[in-house]
Amino acid sequence: MIGIYGGTFDPVHFGHLRTALEVKELFTLDEVRLIPCSQPPHRETPLTPPEKRLAMLELAVQNQPGLVVDRRELDRVGYSYMIDTLKSLQNEDSGKSLLLIIGTDAFEGLDSWHQWQQLFDYAHILVITRPGHVLQELSCFLSSKLTDNREDLTLDKAGCLFFQSVTQLDISATAIRLLINSGQNPSYLLPDSIIKYINNNKLYIRRPN
Ligand code: ATP
């Protein structure tokens, strides 16, 4: 089974990385693909160019086998819809099932994602807990997908909804951008190699968030 972890990653931080690693180990995944979006449908396109967000991801995982950066959303034109990403991953026909990893904040807006119900035709969805987010009541559709039995994820190739808590690191890319913008030191929130990249490329300095 392959984990799919999408986001803007502007920049990637230890909240993302620790989650990806814990989920990989908890579910014995072959790998977790970190997939930066090019043009997110639900928020403004990040000011940081996609290739730079991708470069930061590559720096972050370079010594971590099993965490893999996947650039397919950068190579597509138009909005980066997750349904298209899952379809293209399945077309690769690795025979492996897909586990779509999303935080509770993203999960709360799931029903506004393009063709969201069809996501379950291509993947299981794993919701990871994130500090400060209280879960809303599930709709009938989502309740019908819910399981608390991890084995269900291996019995079927797709279609289950599972909640998993991981070590909670209350870090957000927004907070990191703000820190840097105000001249503070972001150390210990993200890898040093990425801080160096941010400094070298003068990212997040003196611009609105
Ligand atoms: P921003 O502050 O710019 O919105 P972000 O830090 O929330 O960014 P994204 O790239 O938007 O990061 O998020 C990608 C995915 O990572 C989402 O599913 C989100 O829920 C999850 N995520 C973000 N921060 C954390 C964290 N600290 N711990 C666990 N998951 C996280």
Residues whose N, C-alpha, C, O or C-beta is under 5 A from the ligand:
A	BS01	ATP	G6 G7 T8 F9 D10 G15 H16 T19 I101 I102 G103 T104 D105 A106 T129 R130 L169 D170 I171 S172 A173 T174
